[in-house]
Amino acid sequence: MGVINFIIENILTQASVTIALIAMLGLILQKKSAGQVISGSLKTMLGFMVLAAGSSIIVGSLTYFGKIFAEGFQMQGIVPSIEAINGQAMNELGLGRDIALTFLAIFIFNIIIARFTRWKYIFLTGQAILWMATMTTVFGYFAGLRGIALILVGGFIGGVFAVAMPAIAQPFVRKITGSDEIALGHFCTVGYVFEAGVAKVFGDKGEKKKSVEDLKLPAQLEFLQDTYLSVMVVMVPLYIITAAFAGAEFSSTLAGDTHYLMFAFLQAIQFVVGVYVLLAGVRLLLGEIVPAFRGIAMRLVPNAKPALDCPVLFPYSPNAVIVGFITTTIGCVIAMFVLPVFGLAMILPGMLTAFFAGGTAGIFGNQVGGRRGAVIGGVAHGFFITLLPALLVTIFNSMGFVNATATDVDTVAAALLYAWLIGPLLKAF
């Protein structure tokens, strides 16, 4: 068990190492030279770590923005956090070992299902698998499962989600990327498909469908065709206005010796820097992982496709990412005020979810329904991804997780599936 725990805790949970090892396996199966194997593996790791570095920069900037946003608009409620649930499950319920083994089981079931079914997707977003393992383990535990049964049932459910979600998203991903070489491995897919559905009903259709990427700008504004400048023009006013609403007293506590409005400006620029680094990492990663993955597709899982984290789609529709972020945030704020009227918990908007999940959903909405689909679908998406965590709060409260809920809608869907269907069936037998 010591070796297995070491592999799970120090290798499989390190996404960059896992992806590099998978790339190495693919290159070895293609009988590449030692130099090519080493080069491809290290470049894959480098690409992923550059992507992760960009994500970290964005997270730091959005964390600041979330604080001034909550203070500026006097928001109080529950902030969804799967990390908090994971910590409580491991520390208070003693489920750390079970979560780790369920993590491994999900990966194994994913490979088995991909090998013997037509769902040829290998889910490579390790952190998302960890959150799915957390949810299935916690809900399986409260349904009465223990030991190997808890791990196998959770692993099987997670494994099914790991191949089903990329399969559901693939028709959209194929149109977004113009190829069938990669898939989307992010457990927010239910929300993405929901936005696509709303965009299809309410978005632009036929010849009227115009992409947010094809905006025609006056000559004096043509500089906004540059992705990073257009992001900057949106984010700088957003940060500065929000900091002004939060007030000098509060904002200055976050700004240190810098003037609070200047600090807000710099944080907005930092956000754009994060986007630049993230997209550079995506390009480097895709340049290595796709060719390397052909070895696995040829030998272990015929026609396998790597299911990668949501930022891999950002270069294909960068304007839609920003539209999705803003409209999803608006939808979350609307839901925050509407849901308590119906007796549900007040869920505060999570800026990280709004950017990464909202931005990806914006790409789906734009692809299906153009500009109109991206805007209307984005607002609907924000409402939807707030509703599901609100439904989960009561269930978590009954388990002893006070004022806790999670964000990624696929993991929430798995939890609700456990609570409403699998749990009652297990208790019935």
Buried (B, 14 or more C-beta within 10 A) or exposed (E): EEEEBEEBBEEBBBBBBBBBBBBBBBBBBBEBEEEBBEBBBBBBBBBBBBBBBBBEBBBBBBEBBBBBBBBBEEBEBBBBBBEBBBEBBBEEBEBBBBBBBBBBBBBEBBBBBBEEEEBBBBBBBBBBBBBBBBBBBBBBBBBEBEEEEBBBBBBBBBBBBBBBBBBBBBEBBBEBBEEEBBBBBBBBBBBBBBBBBBBBEBBBBEEEBBBBBEEEEEEEEEEBEEBEEBBBBBBBEBBBBBBBBBEEEBBBEBBEEEEBBEBBBBBBBBBBBBBBBBBBBBEBBBEBBBBBBBBBBBBBBEEBBBBBBBBBBBBBBBBBBBBBBBBBBBBBBBBBEBBBEEEBBBBBBBBBBBBBBBBBBBBBBBBBBBBBBBBBBBBBBBBBBBBBBBBBBEBBBEBEBEEBBBBBBBBBBBBBBBBEEBBEEBEEE
